[in-house]
C-alpha cells in the first residue's frame, strides 16, 4: 500500500507539471524492497532497476555501482535513452563510497516509444514478463564454487519428469568465517536458455561473525518449464571474480 501511494503521488506530480511526455529524471531517496529490483552487471559494474510502468509512459527506478579500482574507472555514469532513432545522452556523477562509485537512485519518466535504455554500455531489459517460476533459500554449499542440479529427491540429475521441481544449488565455496552470503540477482528464461545470476556478499570488518569455516550457498527451486532441452547457465560474482557454470537439462 505504501508503494502504491508513492507511485500515485509521483504520477500525479508529473502530470500536473506537464512533463510526462518528456525525458525527465530526478534523484529519489526511498528504500524499495530489494526483491523488486532487476539486475544487470559485469565484473566491474552493477545496475539495479525497477520497471514501474510502460503505459502511458515508461517509468523506471535506476541505481548503480561501479568498482572504483577497476582500470579506467570513472565516477561518471553515462545514460543513453534511445527514442525512435534519436539517442539522448545524459551524464550523472556518482559518489565515492569505499571501493565503489555509487550512482544514487533516480526516477526516470520516458516516452513510451523509448526503444532502449543503456547505462554505461549495458542495455536494460524493458520487458516486464518473466516466464519461469522460482523461489530461493539459503543452504549449506560445497567446498568449492559450484552449481549442482537436483531433482525432488535431492539427487543430482539432468533429466526431470514434466511437472516436477528442479533445484539448483549455487555455492560460493569454503569461506574462512561466517557472515558470507550468496545473493540471487535474477532468473531469466529466453528461448531454451535459463540464466541465473548471483553474487557473494562478505562480512564487514565490524561485523560479529562466527570464527569457523562456512559454506554459503543459495538453493533455487524452478518450476513451470515445458518439455524439452534447456541450457542452464549460471554466473556467480565473488569479490570481483566471475565463476561461470553451465549444464544441459531435459524435461520429459
N, C-alpha and C positions, 0 to 999 in steps of 0.2 A: 504494500500500500504506500509506503514511504517513497519507493522508487517511482510508482505511478504518479504520485503528486508532483514529484520533482520534474518528471518528463512533461507533464501537463503545463506546469508553470513555464518551463523552458520554451515549449512551442508557443504558448500564448504571448510570451515576451517577444519572441522573434517576429511573429506575425503583426503584432501591434506596431513594431518599429519598421515594418515594411522591408525586411531584409531576407525573408525566407527564400527568395528566388536568386539570391546572390551567393557567392562564396563567402562564408562567414566563419571565423574561428576565434575562440577565446579560451583562456585557461580557466579551469573549474577545480575547486577544492571540495571534492565529495568522494567518500570512500564507498565504492561499489563492491558487492560481494565478489571474491576472487573467481568463483566458478562462472561468472557471466562473461569473462574475458576470453576471446580467442587469442591465439599467439602465433606469431611468425618470428623466426630468428635464424641467425647464422652463428658462427663461432664467436663473433665479437659484438653482435647487435641483437637485442631482444625488443620486440614490438608487441604490445598488448592493446586490444581494441574491442569495443562493443558496437555492433551494428544495431542501432536502435530502430531505425525506420528506413524504408526505401521509397515510400509514397506518403505525401506528395513530394517530399524532398528526402535526400539521403542525409541521415543524422547519425553521426558516429563519434564515439568517445575514443580518444587515442592517447597513449603514453608510450615511452620507450626508454631504453637504457643502452649505452654503448660502453664497452670496455675501454677505459681511458688509456691503458698501457699498450693497446694494440698499435701496430705500425700505422703511421699516418692518421692516427685518431684525432678527431676534432670535436669541439663542443657544439658545432653547427649541425642541425638536423634539417635535411632537405625534404620537403613535402611537395610532391608533384600531383596536381589534380588535372586529369585529362577529361575535358568536357567536349564532346563531339571530336573535332580534330584539333582543338586548341589545348595546349598544355600550360597551366598556370603554376608557376613555381613560387613556393613560399619557403623562407628560411626562418627557423626558430632556434634560438640559442638555448642550449642545455645548461644545467647547473652541475658543477662538480660535486660528487658525493662519494668520498673514499676513492675507490679504484674505478668508478663509473662516472660517465656524463649522463645525467637524467634529463629526458625531455618531459617537463611537467605535463600532467594530464590536461588535455584540451578537448573542447567540444567543437566539432565541425558540422556546419549545415551547408549542404552542397546541392546543386541542381540534380533532379532525378535522371537527367541524361548524362551524368558523370559515368565515364567508362572505366576509369582506373584511378586508384589512389596508390601512389608509390612513395614509400618512406625510406630515404637514404638507399635507394636501389632495390628495395623489397616491395613487391606488389601485394596489396592486401586482397583477401578473398571477400568479395562483396555479396556472396551467396549466403543466405540465412539457413539454407537447408542442410541437414545432417542426416544421412541415410543409414546410420548404424546406431544401435542402442548399446550403451556401455555404462558400467559403474566401476569404481576403483576403491581399493582399500590398501592400507599399509600391511606388509607381511615381512617375514624374515627371508632374506635372499641368499644367494650363493656366495662363495668365497671370491669369485672373480666376476667382473662386469659381464652380464649375460642377458639373453632373452630366452625364456623357456615357455613352450606352448603345452597346455594341459587340457585333458578332457574333464567331464563332470566327475569322474572317479579320481581326479587329480593325478592321472598318469600321463606321462609325456606322450604326445601323439601329433600327427599331422593330418589325420583323417577323422572327420566328425560327421555323425549322423545328422541329417537335416532336423532342425528344431531343437537340438541340444546346445548347451552353452559351451563357449570356448574361453579358457582362462590363459591370459598372457602375463607372465611374471617378468618384470624388468628389474634387474638387480644392479646395484652400484658397486658391488664387491665389498671386500673387507675394509672397514674403517677403524682408526685407532681408538676412537671413543664413541660415546653416544652423541646424540644431537644432530646426526645427519639424517636427511630425508629425501626420498625420490618424489618429485612433484610431477604429476601428469599434466601436460600442457594441452594436448589435443589428440583426438582420434578421428581420422577422416577416411571416408571411402570414396575413391574415384575410380570408376570403371571396375577393374578387378584387382585394385591395389588398396590395401589397408595401411595407412601411415600413422604411426604412433610417435609422438614427440614428448620428451620428458627431460627434466633437468634435476640436478642434485643441489640441495642447499646444505651449507656447512654451518656448524655452530659458531656463534660469535665468541671472541676471546673472553667476554664477560659472562657467557652462559654457564650455568651449573649443569654439567653433564656427567654421565657415568664413566668412570675410568676403566673401561673394558672394551674389547673389540665389539663392533656392531656390524650388522649386515643389512643395510637399508634396502628396501625394495617396495615396489607397488604391484599389486595384482589387479589386472583389468579383466572384467567379465564382459564378453562380447556376445550379442545375440542379434537376431533379425536378419542374418545372412541367408541368401538363396543358395540353391545347389550350384556347384561349380568349383573352379580352381581360383584361388586368390593368392597374391603375393603379399606377405605380411612383412612390413618394413618398420624398423624402429630406429630412432635417432635419440641418443642419450648424451646430454652435455654435462660434464663434470669438471668444474674448475677450469673452464676454457678448453678442455679436451673433449673431442667428439667420438663417441662409440657408435658404430653402425652395425645393426643386426638385420638379418633377413631370413625368411623361411617361406616355403611354399606349402599351403594347406589346401585340403579338399573338403567340400561339403557334399555328401552323397545321400 
